[in-house]
Amino acid sequence: MIPKNIKREHILKAIEKINVGSGIPKDRQSKKFQLSYKNKFYPPKYVISLANKYANEMELIPSEFSGGQESNGFLVGLGFNIVEPRVSKPKTPHPRIEKVEEYRHDERCSECKNTIIEMFRKIYGIVKVDYKIKIPARIEEYADKPYYRYLKKILVILENYRGKRDFIRLKTLHRCDLYVPNPGFVVELDESQHFTAARKLSLSCYPKNLNLGFDIRRLKELCERIDAKDNNPIYRDEQRAWYDTLRDFLPLIKGLNPTIRLFMQDFQWCILNPEKPSDVKRFKSLIAIEQKHANDGDQMRFVLCVPVGKQSDKHRVKYKTDVAKFARSEGADLVVFPEAYLGNCKYEGAVDEVKKLAEELESAVLTGVSTEEGYQLAIFCNPKPKTGETRVHRYIKHSSAKKLAYKWPEYKGKDDSMFNPIILRQRKIGVMICHDMFFPLITHNLVKRGAEILIDLTGGNVKFQKWNDIIRGRSLEIEGPFLCTMGGHRVNKSGKKSSCIVYERGRKVPFLIQQNGKTEERLEGPRPPGFAMVSVPSDSTISENEDQPFSNKNYSDIIVSFDKGRKADLEIIKISDEIKISSYGKVLHPDVDDWRRVEKEGIIGLLILPLINIKDRSQILKKKPQSRVDFHFVLYAGKKSEYLANSDLVALAKLRAIENRVGVLILTDETREALKTNNYKNIQRFKEQNGTFGFDKNNLKGPESIFTPGTGKGIPEKFKDEYFKLL
C-alpha cells in the first residue's frame, strides 16, 4: 500500500533526483504507463518508491504496493498525468520537401492536457485534477431552487429530442476535469464528442443570469459544424449534454466562478512551456480570447439608418423624428448614420453638429460628417455617458476622400487616438469609413486597440456582392460582429444600391424593420429612406453556405496543379503534412524571404502559409517579397479546423485576394481552392479542370499594387509609406 503522507512535493523531489543524476535503474523501467511531466516520461512505480524516501526516509519496496491502477490513481490524485506514449521511429524528411505544419497529434494528446494543467498551476497555484464536486445529477433534487425551471426545461427538451428519457444514471455528478480552488472554478477540456445537436439544444435554454467562462455562441456554432454523434449507449448525446449543463450551472448551484471550457482542437497546447514567461503570457491571452464574449453584458441594440442621399429640410426633420421614435421604442443603445450624413461644416465645428444631433435624438449617435476642408469624419457622441464610457470620439477617413487622415496636421499614425475603441455598455467598438475596410491595416489597428465590434459608415450605392465579401470576411477574421450602413438612392442607373449589412462570425444577422406600423424581422436591410434595428450578439444568425460561383473564363497564362504528374507552372504536391513545390518537374526552393520563384514572362512568386494563419490579416504584409515578384500567389495549406466550414474558408480566401491583389490557393485533405480578383475587385473562383487551375495574369501584383496614382479613390501612391507604417 502507498503511504498517504506522500505529497506532490515529494513526487517532484523524486523527479528532480532522477533528472540530476540518479537516472532510472534498468529493472525499474515501466513497460506500459509513464508519468508525463514537462515533456519527459518517468516510470510511475519507481517515482513513488523514490518519493517515499523524502516522505518517510526510505525507498518504498516495490513488493509493498502495485503498479498500474494503484500507482497511476495515486499520482493522478496528486495532479499528475499518466500516459501510454506511442513509440514511433523518427522519420527522415526528404531534403527537397518542406514541412508546412506539424499536426500529427490529435485532440486527445496527453501532453496538451498536461501543459494546460501546469499552466493553470503556474497562474493559480493549486489545481486538482479529476476532482469530485458533489452535486446531484437528478432533477428532483433541484425542485426548490430558483433555477429549477431552467434545468427542467433543458431536461424536457433533451428527453423529447429523440425520445430517450432514462439517461440520468448517476445520483451525483461525476468528476470534473480540473478544479482551481482559489479563486474557485472548474475547467472542462472538451473534445469533439461534446459538440452535438443535443448540446446545442441545452445551450439555447441557459438563463441570462448564468455567468459563463466561455463564449456560448461559439459553442452553438461548434455544435452545428461538428454535429458529433455517439450512440454507445444510445442515449449518450443527451446524457453528456445534461452532465455538461450541470457543470455550467455550478455558479448557481455551488456559488463558484464561471466554468471555463477549452476546445482541445483550438490550439496545440503542448508547444507551450509552463516555465517560459512568454508562453505563460500567451496562454493567458488564449484563455482571454476564449472568454472575450462570455457574459459581456446583454445584447447591444443598434439602429442603422439608411437615408436618401439628398433630403429637403422638411423630409430630413421627419426622418430624424421617425428614427428617434423607433430608437426609443426599441431601446436602442446607439443610432448609426452613414458617411457624410452631416456636411457643410468646418472640421473644428463638426463635433458640435453631432452633439446637436445626439440631443435631438436623445441617444448616443455615430455619424459621418463631411467637412469644408475635404475630410470625411466619423464622429461619436454620447450625451449621457456612464462611468468609463466614451463621451466623444473622432475618426478620419484613410482612403477615397479629398483629404485623408495622413494629411491631418496632428496625425500620429498607428499611435493616433482615432484607433482607440469607443466604449459603450462595456463593449469596445471600432469605427471606419467606407473603403477603409478594404485595407487590412485599418482593421489591424482597430482590433489591436481592443475593438470587438466593427462599424463601417459607407456613402452608399455600392456593389453589394463586393461589400458582402469584405464584411463577411472581416467578421470571421475578428470572430465578432461587423456592421455597415449607407445612404444614397434606392438603386442607381448602374444597378448599385444602398441598405445596411451585418455579419457576425461569417453569418448574416437579421434586421427588425418597422413598416406600416408593424415591426418585423427580415434578412435584408431597408432601402432609402429607411432604418432598422439589429442586436449583437444575435440570437438568430443565418448561415450562408452558398458557394461562390465559378468563373466561366478559361485561362492558361499561369497553370497550377495539386496532383502528382500534372505538369504546371506551380506543381503543389501534399504528402501527409509536407508540401513539395516544383515547376514542370524542377523543384522550387524558398529564397531568403520565404518566396519561391519561377520565371514565365515575368516572375511568378509563391508564399506558403499554414492554413491556421488564414485569419491573420497582417501575415502577407509581413512576408512581402524582398526582391522581384510580378505575379503573387499565396498557398494556405494544412489541416482544416472542424469548426471552420468550407464556405468560411472561401470567404476568408476572398478577403485575402481582394485586400492584397494576390492569387489565393487553399489545400487541405478535403479542399482545393484557387481564386483571385478582377479589375473591379470582384472574385474570380476557378474550377479545377483535368487536375489543374488556370489563371490570367491580371491583378496579381501584390500588396504594393493596391495604391492609386491620383487622389479621390483608394489610397494614393504618395501615402504608401504612411499606410505601411500602420503595421
N, C-alpha and C positions, 0 to 999 in steps of 0.2 A: 504494500500500500504506500502511496506517495504521501509524505508528511504534509499536513495542511499549512504549516508555517513557512513553506517555501513561497516566496512572494516574487512579483515581477522583477524587482531589483536584483534578486538572487539569480534569476534566469539571465538577466543582462550581464551580470558579472561572469557567469559561466561562458556566455558567448564571447565576451571580451577576452577571457582566458584562452579560449580556443584560437581567437584571431591573433593574439600577440605571441603565440609560440608553442603552446602545448599541442595544438593540432588535434586530430581525431584518430584514435587507435584503429587499426585495420579491423579488429574484431568488434568494434563498436559502431561501424558504419550501418546506416539504415538501408534496407533493401527496397523499401516502398515509399514510406512517408518521410517528408522533410519539414523541418521548421524553417519558414522563409522569413528572413529579416534583413532589410536594407540590401536587397538583391543578392543575398547569399543564402546558402542552404546548410542546415545542421541536423544531425540525427536527433529526433526528439528525446528518445530514452536516455541517450548519453548526456544531453544537455541537463536533463533533470537530475541525473546522478551527480554531475559536477556541481549543479546549483545547491544540492544538499550540503555540500562542503561549506558553503557560505552561510547557510541557514542553521546547520546542526554540526558543523566542524568535522564532517567526514563524508566521503563519497557514498552515495546510496548504492548498495549492492544490486546488480541487475535482477537477481532472482527474487528480490523482495517486492517487485512491482512489475506490471505488464506494460508492453509496448502497445501499439495500436490504439484501441479505443480509450484505455485508461490514460495513457500518456498524452495522446492528442487532445482528449477532452479537457485534461488539466491545463494544458498550455493555451487552448482556445479560451478557457475561462479567465486566464490572465491577460487576454487581449492579443495573443499571438496568432499567426496564420499558419495553418498546416496545409501543405500541398503535395500533389503527386506529380513532380516535374516530368515532362516528356523529354526523353533523351533523343536528340537527333544529330546526325552528322553534319558538321558545318559544310555549307555549300560554297564552292569557289566560284565567284561570279565570272562570267565571260569578260575579258578585258574590254570588249567593244560594246558591252551592254551597260547602260546607265540605270542605276536604281532611282526610281522616282519617289516611292512612298513605302515605308515599312508598315504593313498592316497584316502581319501573319498571325498576330494574336487576335482573340475574339473577345466578346463582352464578358466572358467568364474567366478572363485572365486573372489568376490568383495574385499576381504581383500588382495589378491595378488596385485590387481590393486592399492589399497590404499597404500600398502607398497612400491611399485615401485615409486609412486608419492612422497611419503615422503622421500624416499632415494635420488631421484633427487633433492629435495628441500634441503636436508642436504648437498649435494655436491655443488649445483649451486645457491642456494638461491631461487629466484622466479621461479615458474613453473606454467604455465597457462594450465588448463585442458579444453578439448573440445573447442579448440581455432580455430578461423576462420582466415586463411591466404588467403586473397582474390587473387586467381589466376584463369584464365579462365579454363573451363573444355572442351571447344570445340577446335578442331584442327585448325580451320581457324584463331584463334587469335594468333597463333604462326608462321604464314606463313613467317614473316620477320626475324625470329630468326635463329641463326646459327645451333641450334639443331633440327630445324623443321623436317629435313629429317629422323631423328631417330624416333621422335614421329609419323610421318606419316607412316613410315614402320611398327611400332608396331601396329598402328591403323588398317592398311590394313590387317595385319596378324590376328588380333583379329576378324575383320569382316569376313574374309574368313574361320576362324576356323570351325564355324558351320553355317555360312550364316546369322548370326544375325548382323544387321547393324545399328539399331536405338537404341543403348543402352546408348548414352550420353544424359542424360535427364536434366542435370544441366547447368546453364550458368557459375557459378563459383563453384569451388571445395568445397565440404562440409568440416566440421571441422576436424582437426587432433586430435589425442588422447591427446598428450602433446606437449607443446611448451616451450622450455627453452630460454628465451630472451638473456641471457648472458651465453655462447658466441653466441647463436643463432642457434638452431637446433630443429628438430621435432623428437618425439619418437612415434612410432606406436607399439601398443600391439596386435600382430597378433594371432588370434585363427585359428583353423584347416580349417575353410571355406575359408581362403585366399590362401591355397596351392592347386591350381588346374592346370589342363593342360593348360588353357588359361594363367595363371600367368607365367608358365614356358616359354611359347612362348614369352611373353613380355620381360622377364628377358634375354632371349637369344639375344635380339637385342639392349641391352644397349651399348652406346659408351664407349670406353676405358677411355675417359677423364671425365667420370661421377664419382665423388667421392661418395663412399658409406660408410655407417656406419655399414654395416652388410656383412656377407660372402655370396656372390651371388651364389657360387657353392652349398653351403649348402641349400639355399632356393630352388634351382632347384631340389636337391635331395628330399627335403621335398615335393615338388610338385609331384614328381614321386611316392613317397611312400604313401602319404596320398590320393592324387588324389581325392580331395573333389568335390562334385557336388551339385550345388544349382540352381534349376530351378524355383525359385519363386522370381521374374518373370523369364521367360525362358532365358533371356539374362544376368542373374545376374553374372555368372562367368566372362564373357567378361567385363561387366561394372565394377566389382570390380577390375579386373586386370588393367583396364585403369586408374581408380582413384588412385590405388596404384602406378602405373607408374608415374603419375604426382607428387605424394608426393616424390617419389625417385628422381625426376628431380629438386626438389627445389633448390639444389646448383646451377644449371644452370639458373633456372627461376628467383629466388629471391636472389641469392648470399649467401644463408645460408650455414652453415656447413652441413656435410653429415647427411642424415636421418638415424636414428637408428631404427632397428626393433628387437623386442624381441618376441620370440615364447613363448606363455604363458604356454605351456606344458613342457618347458625345465627345469623348476625348481619350487619348491613350495615356491614362493616368500614370502608368508605370514609368514613363520617361522622366517624371519629376523626381527630384531628390529632396526629401524632407530636411536634410542637413544643409541645404543650399538656400540662403535667404531669398535670392531672386526667384527660386522655384516656389517657395512658400508664398511669396507675394503674388506670383502668378496663380497659384491655387486659390488664394483668397479672391482674386479677380474673377476666376472662373465660377466660384460659388456666388459671387455678387451678380454676375451676368445671369446665372440660373434663377436668381431670386429677384431680378430687376423689376419685373412686372407684378410680383406677388403682393397682394394686399396694398397696392399703391393708391389707395383711395378708391372711391366708386368711379363709375364711368364719367368721362368728361363729355359735355354736350356742346357741339359747335353748330352755329347757324352759318351756312355757306351761302353767300349772296352772289347772284348771277344777274347783275343789272344790264339794261340796254346801254350800249356804248355812249350814246348822246341822248340825254334826257332834258326835257324842259324843266324849268324850276317847279312847275306845278306837279309834274309826274315824279320828280325827284323827292319832293316833300311827301307825296302819297306813298311812294315806295319805302322810304325810311319809316314812315308811320306803320306800314304793314309789317315790315321787318321787326320793329320794336315790339309790336303786339305779339307776333309769333314767338319771338325770343323769350318774352316774359311768360307766355302761356306754356312753353315747353321747358322752362327753367334752364335756359342756355347759360353756359359759362363764358363763352366768347363768341362774338359776332365777327365774321371774316368777310372783308370786301376784296375785290381783285386789284391787280396792278392799275395804278393811275385812276382810281375811283375819284380821288380828290386831286385838283390841279389848280394851275394858275396862282401859285403862291411861292414865295421865296423860301429857300432852304431853311433859313432861321425861323420862319413863321410856321413851318409845316407841323410841328408838334402841337402848337396851339389850335390849329384847324382840327386835328384828330381829337384833342381834348373836348372841343365843342361837340363833335360827332358822338363821342362816348357819353357826354352829358345828355344829349338828345335821346339817345337810345337807353340810357340808364344801365349800361352794360360795359364790360371790358370789350375793347374793339381792336382789331388788327386790320389795317387797310393800306392799300397802295396810294402813294402821293407822287404826282409829277410836279417838279419844281421849275421855276422860270429859268434857272441856271442850266437845266438839262439833265439833272439827276432823277433817277427813279428810286423812290424810297419805299420801304415797308415800315410803318410805324405802329407800335402797340401802345395803348393807353388803358390803364385800369384806374378808374376814378376812385375806387374804394378798395385798395389792396389790403390784404390781411398781412400779418407779420410774416416776413420772409418772402412775400410775393413782389414781383416786378411792378413798378408804377409806370415807367416809360421805357421803351426800347426802340432803337432806330437801326435799320439795316439799309445799306446802299447796294444797288444792283451792280453785278460784276460783268455783265455781258449785255449786248444788244441795247444800248442806250446812247444818247448823245454824249453824256459824260458818265464815266464809270467810276467805281469805288477807288480804283488805282490813282485817279486824278484828284481825289478829295485831299485837301492840304494836310489833314490830321490823320490820314490813313496809316495804320500800323501793321498791315499785312496780317499774318496768322495770329498776331497778338492783339488784334483790334477787338474792342468790346462788342462790336456788332455780331461776332460769332458766339457770344455768350447766350445761353438759353434764356428764354422768357420763363419765369417761374409763376405758375398759376395752379392752384389747388394741388400743390406738391408735385406737379408734373413739370417736366423740362421740355420746352417747345423751341425748336429751331425754325427760323423763317428764311426764305429765299424768294427771288422774284423770277418768274417765267423761265427763260432759257438757262438761268443759273443751274437748274437741276440737271442739265446735260453735262456739266463739268464736274468731275468727281471730287476735285479738291475743295469745292464749296461745301458739299455734304461732309467730306472728310473732316473739315474744321468744325462744323456744327456738331457733329457726333462726338468728336474728340473733346469738346467742351461739355458734353453730357446730354445733348438733345436726344430724347427718346420718342418724340413725336415731331414729324417734319410737316411744314405747311408751305406750299408754293402759291404765290399770287401771280396769276397769269393774265396777260392783257386780253386774250380771247381770240376766237375764230382760228382754231388750230386743227391740224390733222389728228383726230382722236387716237388713231392706232399708234402714232408715234408717242403721244403723251401717255397712253396706257402702258406702252413698253417701258418707258422710263420710270413711271410711278410704281408700277408693279415690281420692277426690278429693285428699285430703291427700298421698297417696303420689305422685301425679302432680305436685302442686304443689312438693314438696320434691325430686322426682326421686330418690327413695330408698325404703327400707322403712318401713312403718308397721305396728306390731304391737299387737294388743289381746287381752287375755284377761279372763275374767269368771267369777264364781262364781254359785251360785244353784241353782234346781231344774231338772230336765231340761226340763220345759215347764210353765208355769203355766196357770191357768184361762183367761187371755186369749190364749193362744197364743204368748206371748213365751217366749224360750228363752235358754240360756246356752251358750257354747262359746268358741272363740277365732277370730280373723280376722287374716290377714296379707296385705297387698298390697305389691308392690314396683313402683314406677313404673306404677301402674294395672293391674298384672297380679297374679292370685292366686298365692300361694305355697303349695305343698302341705305337708302335715304328715307326720311319722313318728309313728305311733301304735302303742303296744305293746298287744297283745291276745292272750290265750291263749298267752302265752309267745313270741309272734312279733311282730316289728316290721314294719309295712307302711306304704306311702305312700298317703295319702288326700288328696283335695282339701278335704273338710270336716273341721273340728276335732271333738274328742271332746265328749261330753255329760258333765255332772257325775255322779259324781266321776271325773274323767279328767285326763290330761295328754298333751302332745305335744311333739315336738321340731321346731323349724323352723330352717333355716340361711339366713343372708343374708350377702352376696348369694347368691340362689338360682340353682342350675343349671337349674331347670326351672319357670319361671313359666308360668302358664296365661293366655292372652289371653281377655278377656271381650268378645265382640263383640255380645252380645245387646242389642238396642235396649230402652231404657226404653219400656214400653207407653204408648200414647196414652191420655189421659183420655177417658172416654165421656160427659163433660159438654159441652154446647154453650152457651157464654156469649156475651153481646153487650154487657156493661157497658162494656168498652173494646175497640175494634177496632184491630188492627194489620195493615198491609199492606206487602208488599215489591214489589208490581207497580205499574207506572205505569198510572193510570186506575182503580185500585181505591180507592174512597172509604173513608176510615178516620179514626179519631181521631189515629193516628200513621201517616202515609204515608212510608215509608222507601224511597227510590229510590237504587240504586247505579249510578253511571255511571263506568265504568272504576274508578279508585281514589278516586272522590269520592262523597260522600253528600249527598243533598238530603232535608231533613225538612220535611214540611208536615202540615196538618190540614184535611181537606176543601178542599184546594187552597190554603190560606193558608200561606205559608212561615213556618216557625218558626226564629227566630234564637236562638243561645245567649245567656243572660244572663251577667252578670259572673262567676257561679260555674260557668259551662260547662253549666248545665242549660237545656234547652228546656222551656217550659211552655205548656200549653193548658188551658183551663177546661172541665170537663164534670162537673157535680155534685161539684165539688172540683177540685183542681189536679193534672193529670197531668204528671209530670216525666220527661224523658228525658236520660240522660247517655250520650255516645258515647265509647267507649274503643277503641284499636287492639286487634285480636284477639291480638296478641303479649302483651298485658297480662292475659290471662285467667288466667295462673298467679300473678298478683300479688295476694295476699290482702289487701293494705292499700290498694289503689288506690281502691276505692269509698269506704272510710272517709275517705281523704284528700280525696275530692271530695264530701263530704257537702253537700247543698244549704244555702245560707246564708239562704234565705227559703222560704216555704211551698211544700211539695210534699206532696200527700196520697197519690198513687199513684206509686210509684217504679219506673222501668224503666231498665235498663242495656243498651245495644246494644254488642256486640263485633263490629267489622267490620274486614275486611282480607283479606289473603292467608293462607290456611291453610298451615302448615308441612307438608311432605310426611311428616315423621316423627311427626306428631300425628294419630292415627286419629280418625275422626268420633266413635266411641264414647268416646274420651278427651275430646273437646271437650264432649260431652254430660255426661260425668262432672264436668268442671270447672264447667260451667254449673249443674249441680245443686247443687254445693257453694256457689257464689256465691249462689244463690237461697235456700238454707237458712240460711246464716250472716248474710245481710243483709236478708232479707224484701223482696226485690225481684223484679220480673219480669225474666227474662234473655232477651235476643234475640241470636241469632247470625246474621250474614250474611256469607257468602263466595261465591265464584263457584259452589261446589258444594253449599253447605249453607245451609239456613234452619231455624232452631230457635226455639221460643217455649215457655217454661216458667216455673213458679212453684211455691210450696208451698201445701198446705192448712193447716188449723189444727194438725195433728199433725206438721208438718214432712215430710209425705210429698209426693213430687213429683207435680205435675200437668204433663204434657207435652201440648201442644195440637197438634192436626193441622190443617194448612192446608186450608181449605175455601173454594172459589171465590176463591182468591187472598188470603184474609185469615185471621188468627188471632183468636179471641175469648177474652177474659179476663173473669173476675169480679173484683170489687174487693177481695176479702179478702186479707189477708196481703201487702199491697204498701206498707206504711207505712215501710219503710226501716230502716236500722241503728238509729235511735233507738227503734224499737219492739221490740227484742229483749229488753228488760228486763221483769221481772215486778213486780207491785205488792207481793207479800208476800215471805216468806222460805221457804227449803226447796227451791224449784225455780228453776233458772236463776240469773241474776244480778239481785238486787233493784234497783229503780229508784234507791234511795238510794246505790248504789255505781256509778252510771253514770259519773260524772266520774272516779272512780278507775280504772275499766276503760279509758276512752278515753285516760287518761294513759299507758297502756301503748304507745300509738302514738308 
